[in-house]
Amino acid sequence: MSGKGDRPAGFDQEICKRRSEVERTIDALMGFRAVATRYGKRAHVFHGIVTVAVIRLRLRAYIHCPGARRRLSPFS
């Protein structure tokens, strides 16, 4: 054991943060029914479904962030 509580000696906080980010992203993707059920059986179709799901997640996060309206409109 290291001196940082109950963490093992080889604990890397950066690896833990990245793994958590990957797990949260996969969990968010599973919220899309077509991704969760693997509706597209062919690889290229499934890749397209996942790509669209990721774009929707990124847009949703972008629109809901503070100040997004200023950045969305190029005329303001």
N, C-alpha and C positions, 0 to 999 in steps of 0.2 A: 504494500500500500504506500502511496505517496503521502505527502503532507497536505493534500488538498481534499480532505474529507474522505468520502467513500469511493473516489475515482481510482481506477487501477493505475499503476505506474506508467504504462504506455498509452494513456488516454490522450487523444489529440482533439482539441475542441474544434478546430477547423474542419476536420473530417466528420465529426459529429454534426456540425451545422450543415454541411453539404448533404450528408445522408438524410437529415431531416427535411431539407428542401426538396430532395428527390421524392421522398415518401409523400410529402404534402402535394407535390405536383401530380404524382400518379393517382393519389386519392381524388384530387380535383378532376382529373381526366375521367375517372370512373363515374363521375356524376353525369357524364354524357352516356345515354343509353346505348348508342351505336358503338361506343368504345368499350363499354363494360361487357356487352354481349358479343363483341367481335362480329358485328353485323356483316361487314365486308369480309368474305372468306379468302379473297385473293390478296396477296401482299400489297400490291399497288393501290387497291381500293382502300384497304385498312390504313395504309400510310396516309392517304388523302383525308380519311375521316379524322385521324389523329391530328393532322396538320390543321384542319379547320377548327377542331376543338381547341387546340393551343392558341390559334389566332383569336378565337372568341374569348378565351380566358385572359389573354394579354389585353385585348380591347376593353374588357370589363374592368380590369385592374386600372387601366389608363384613364378611363372615363370617370371612375370613382375616386381618383386621387385629387387632392386639393390643387386648385389652379388649372385643372385640365381644360376647362372651357376657354381659357385664354390661349392655350397651346393648340386647341383644335381648330380655332378660326384664324386663318391667315390674314383676315381683313380687319382685325381689331387692333 
